[in-house]
Amino acid sequence: MYILFEMVDQRLMGPIQIKGRWLEYCIGFIPDSHAEIIAWSHLNATVLTENVAEAWMFTQGWSGQISVRAGTPQDEQLVIHESTEDLSVKEKYTLTGDDKSNCIAFMQAVMRKKLDKIYDVRLDNANLSPSKLEGESWEKQKAEAQAGGGPMLQALATTRGITEAEMVTLVINAMDSHNQKIQDLLSAKQAIEKEIKDSTTMESCWLLLHNRFNLHAPVLLLQDQGVSTAPALNL
């Protein structure tokens, strides 16, 4: 089983074998025989197929080729060099159609991981309560507001010097405002998820990373695509 997860301290990875690294992510391998023995759920990992996982090394191959140095993980996987060859020697490897398709799927998986992390934080922030006490009472306040009133809302209304009906309206409005924030977050995220899905070439994946995820695309690719804008975080 191959998994994609954000880099963590080695002690948290345990015996998971690292097959590759790209950006802040690791591509790990766990033998199927040990999938229920080795702990990995704490890594918030995404399971990848073997072919997609191994395509991490093709991310710089948007032009159709990559350079592979002897003795590297890429060389170990592709077996281009002889084991006795000088480690400084590089050779060109031409990507196949499957290599490109698998690499696109890999880059899309990374973008989804990045997107999930950012929007999970935004959701947590949207759900923050002004105080622990407010948070503990909020479910009760919502239930009473939906029922048209109750002892807690009556007490709060009295403290504020307003009617119970006015207190109900305040809570309902707060609920509607929160729901709108969640709806806006979901809509924005799904729009970017569609852009990720629609990025069906390595070039378009790189441009999306450049324009949305603040990752500088290869200079030659940008020149080839006529792009002169700086990378930006636009999520």
Solvent accessible surface area in square Angstrom, and as a share of the most:
residue,aa,sasa,rsa
1,M,43,0.19
2,Y,20,0.07
3,I,0,0.00
4,L,0,0.00
5,F,0,0.00
6,E,61,0.27
7,M,82,0.37
8,V,52,0.30
9,D,67,0.35
10,Q,107,0.47
11,R,206,0.75
12,L,96,0.48
13,M,8,0.04
14,G,36,0.34
15,P,102,0.64
16,I,7,0.03
17,Q,91,0.41
18,I,41,0.21
19,K,68,0.29
20,G,6,0.06
21,R,124,0.45
22,W,25,0.09
23,L,58,0.29
24,E,61,0.27
25,Y,4,0.01
26,C,1,0.01
27,I,1,0.00
28,G,0,0.00
29,F,49,0.21
30,I,0,0.00
31,P,54,0.34
32,D,115,0.60
33,S,86,0.55
34,H,77,0.34
35,A,27,0.21
36,E,175,0.78
37,I,129,0.66
38,I,19,0.10
39,A,71,0.55
40,W,59,0.21
41,S,100,0.65
42,H,99,0.44
43,L,14,0.07
44,N,117,0.60
45,A,23,0.18
46,T,48,0.28
47,V,83,0.48
48,L,18,0.09
49,T,91,0.53
50,E,93,0.42
51,N,96,0.49
52,V,22,0.12
53,A,0,0.00
54,E,43,0.19
55,A,1,0.01
56,W,21,0.07
57,M,12,0.05
58,F,8,0.03
59,T,4,0.02
60,Q,102,0.45
61,G,0,0.00
62,W,44,0.15
63,S,82,0.53
64,G,10,0.09
65,Q,79,0.35
66,I,13,0.07
67,S,58,0.37
68,V,1,0.01
69,R,94,0.34
70,A,4,0.03
71,G,62,0.60
72,T,34,0.20
73,P,75,0.47
74,Q,50,0.22
75,D,13,0.07
76,E,140,0.63
77,Q,59,0.26
78,L,40,0.20
79,V,115,0.66
80,I,47,0.24
81,H,15,0.07
82,E,128,0.57
83,S,119,0.77
84,T,129,0.75
85,E,53,0.24
86,D,89,0.46
87,L,115,0.57
88,S,70,0.45
89,V,51,0.29
90,K,110,0.47
91,E,70,0.31
92,K,134,0.57
93,Y,48,0.18
94,T,85,0.49
95,L,10,0.05
96,T,74,0.43
97,G,55,0.53
98,D,105,0.55
99,D,20,0.10
100,K,80,0.34
101,S,69,0.44
102,N,31,0.16
103,C,0,0.00
104,I,24,0.12
105,A,36,0.28
106,F,0,0.00
107,M,0,0.00
108,Q,23,0.10
109,A,11,0.08
110,V,0,0.00
111,M,0,0.00
112,R,95,0.35
113,K,27,0.11
114,K,32,0.14
115,L,0,0.00
116,D,55,0.29
117,K,107,0.45
118,I,46,0.23
119,Y,11,0.04
120,D,74,0.38
121,V,78,0.45
122,R,84,0.31
123,L,70,0.35
124,D,89,0.46
125,N,86,0.44
126,A,25,0.19
127,N,78,0.40
128,L,132,0.65
129,S,55,0.35
130,P,127,0.80
131,S,52,0.33
132,K,167,0.71
133,L,143,0.71
134,E,73,0.33
135,G,27,0.26
136,E,128,0.58
137,S,21,0.14
138,W,71,0.25
139,E,116,0.52
140,K,96,0.41
141,Q,11,0.05
142,K,50,0.21
143,A,57,0.44
144,E,11,0.05
145,A,5,0.04
146,Q,128,0.57
147,A,85,0.66
148,G,53,0.51
149,G,19,0.18
150,G,16,0.16
151,P,105,0.66
152,M,61,0.27
153,L,0,0.00
154,Q,81,0.36
155,A,58,0.45
156,L,57,0.29
157,A,0,0.00
158,T,96,0.56
159,T,118,0.69
160,R,140,0.51
161,G,68,0.65
162,I,54,0.27
163,T,79,0.46
164,E,50,0.23
165,A,72,0.56
166,E,87,0.39
167,M,4,0.02
168,V,21,0.12
169,T,73,0.42
170,L,82,0.41
171,V,4,0.02
172,I,55,0.28
173,N,82,0.42
174,A,45,0.35
175,M,22,0.10
176,D,82,0.43
177,S,57,0.37
178,H,63,0.28
179,N,87,0.45
180,Q,87,0.39
181,K,112,0.48
182,I,51,0.26
183,Q,107,0.48
184,D,77,0.40
185,L,37,0.19
186,L,98,0.49
187,S,64,0.42
188,A,43,0.34
189,K,37,0.16
190,Q,97,0.43
191,A,54,0.42
192,I,4,0.02
193,E,59,0.27
194,K,126,0.53
195,E,58,0.26
196,I,0,0.00
197,K,142,0.60
198,D,81,0.42
199,S,7,0.05
200,T,92,0.54
201,T,65,0.38
202,M,6,0.03
203,E,51,0.23
204,S,34,0.22
205,C,0,0.00
206,W,7,0.03
207,L,33,0.16
208,L,16,0.08
209,L,0,0.00
210,H,0,0.00
211,N,66,0.34
212,R,48,0.18
213,F,14,0.06
214,N,84,0.43
215,L,42,0.21
216,H,99,0.44
217,A,2,0.01
218,P,27,0.17
219,V,90,0.52
220,L,124,0.62
221,L,0,0.00
222,L,13,0.06
223,Q,122,0.54
224,D,99,0.51
225,Q,78,0.34
226,G,68,0.66
227,V,40,0.23
228,S,114,0.73
229,T,87,0.51
230,A,78,0.60
231,P,37,0.23
232,A,44,0.34
233,L,112,0.56
234,N,82,0.42
235,L,24,0.12
